Amino acid sequence: MAQVQQRGAEDIQPGSPVGTKRVPVGSPIYNDVVTFLYEEATLLDQIRLQEWAERLDTDLVYTVPLRQTRLAAELKTTIVRSVQHYHDDYRSIMGRILRLSGKSAWAEDPPSRTRRLVTNVFVEETDKPDEFVVTSYLLLTRSRFKDHHVDIISGERRDVLRLGEAGFKLARREVIIDQAVLGTPNLAIFL
């Protein structure tokens, strides 16, 4: 397998490798990562937020930068990391979970019905033996109330998963949404 050169955050575009070596599809580590992602999607879709929180590492950084439409010659500037839909850490995520679990989550009461489809999973080793860069595609559908309209959010997730005694923990997540203009009234859900 080809070695991958490390790059700065501003160089990381959708589909660009950031690890040091690709983990083979079907290997035990790959299967464990895919299982983690599928279980995570299930927990979020079933609004089991406390259980999902147990899978987060305490130094978590969770970001969703803005997406802009640019000409092909300016492709590197389509992701605007200085403006973000989310820029959370472990503490702020726990605050969101507490609010969503309480009686003051007006944006999510009644809760959205979501379905997260996770595909195109690639796992890469890093310089740290217990950390893996995981790239996956996300297609999220969201419906609310009795409305026939369904919101669709698609994008690429770039995660760092850390392997410990209790299994994988999510240490970093950057979600690059495909849409420049979101067709949803709010982002009170996790991607």
Buried (B, 14 or more C-beta within 10 A) or exposed (E): EEEBEEEEEEEBEBEEBBBBBBBEEEEEBBEBBBEBBEBBBEBBBEBEBEBBBEBBBEEBBBBBBBBEEEEEEEEEEBBEBEEBBBEBBBEEBBEBBBBBEEEEBEBBEEEBEBEBEBEEBBBBBBEEEEBBBBBBBBBBBBBBEEEEEEBEBEBBBBBBBBBEEEBBBBBBBBBBBBEEEBEBEEBBBBB
